[in-house]
Amino acid sequence: MLSKYAPPLVNKLGLEFPILSDPGNQFADQLGVVFNLDPQLVEIYKGWGIDLDRYNGAGGWQLPLPGRVLIDRDGRVLNVELHTDHTQRPEPVQTLALLQALTR
């Protein structure tokens, strides 16, 4: 099922909204925002002790683009901000402001 929520993280961070857990990147793949890691990068990740094949839950050395996708309860995509540069990420304050604006 694609819309699995991540209650442990929601509880740990004290979030007041659910977040999507996407084992195997199934949902991100449907959005077209998943990329396969280059074999040389896979070896670098392995050297750092990062095993995406195991962590992704369904195998594979894939990652979604870093960013933010806000989706309402009806499955409509309300906001997207994605980056090809992994160092560029949406600011949490901006995400919270968008969420507050969308719930008014």
C-alpha positions in Angstrom: 0.0 0.0 0.0 1.4 3.4 -1.0 0.0 5.6 1.8 1.7 4.2 4.8 2.3 6.7 7.6 5.3 6.8 9.8 3.9 7.1 13.4 7.2 6.4 15.2 8.8 9.5 13.6 5.6 11.5 14.0 5.6 10.7 17.8 9.4 11.1 18.2 9.3 14.6 16.7 6.0 15.6 18.2 4.5 16.4 14.8 0.8 17.3 14.6 0.4 15.9 11.1 1.1 12.5 9.5 4.1 11.9 7.2 4.4 9.4 4.5 6.7 6.4 4.8 7.5 5.1 1.3 9.4 1.8 1.5 10.8 0.8 -1.8 10.1 4.4 -3.1 6.9 3.2 -4.7 5.1 6.5 -4.3 8.1 8.7 -5.2 8.5 6.5 -8.3 4.9 7.2 -9.3 5.7 10.9 -9.0 8.7 10.4 -11.2 11.2 11.7 -8.7 13.3 8.6 -8.1 16.8 8.0 -9.5 19.1 5.1 -9.6 22.5 5.5 -8.0 25.5 5.2 -10.2 27.5 1.9 -9.5 30.5 4.0 -8.3 28.3 5.9 -5.9 26.8 2.6 -4.6 30.4 1.5 -3.7 31.0 4.8 -1.9 27.7 4.4 0.1 28.7 0.9 1.0 32.0 2.1 2.2 30.2 4.5 4.5 28.1 1.6 5.9 24.9 2.8 4.1 22.9 -0.1 2.6 20.1 1.4 0.6 19.2 -2.0 -0.8 18.2 -3.1 2.7 17.0 0.3 4.0 14.6 0.9 1.0 12.6 -2.2 2.1 12.1 -3.6 -1.4 15.7 -3.7 -2.6 17.4 -1.4 -5.1 19.8 1.4 -4.9 17.5 4.3 -5.6 16.8 7.6 -3.9 14.0 10.1 -4.4 15.0 13.7 -5.1 15.4 15.6 -1.9 12.6 18.1 -1.3 9.0 18.5 -0.3 5.7 17.2 -1.7 2.6 18.3 0.1 -0.4 16.1 -0.6 -3.9 16.5 0.8 -6.1 13.7 2.2 -7.8 13.3 -1.2 -4.4 12.6 -2.9 -4.1 16.0 -4.6 -0.6 17.4 -4.8 -0.7 20.9 -3.4 2.9 21.9 -3.4 6.2 20.5 -4.8 9.8 21.6 -4.2 12.5 19.2 -5.4 16.2 19.7 -6.0 18.8 17.7 -7.9 21.4 19.0 -5.5 21.1 17.0 -2.3 22.4 20.0 -0.3 19.4 22.1 -1.2 16.4 21.3 1.0 13.2 23.2 1.8 13.4 25.0 5.1 11.2 23.4 7.8 9.8 26.9 8.6 8.7 27.3 5.0 7.0 23.9 5.1 5.1 24.7 8.3 4.0 28.0 6.9 2.7 26.3 3.8 0.9 23.7 5.8 -0.7 26.4 8.0 -1.8 28.4 4.9 -3.3 25.3 3.3 -5.3 24.3 6.4 -7.0 27.7 6.6 
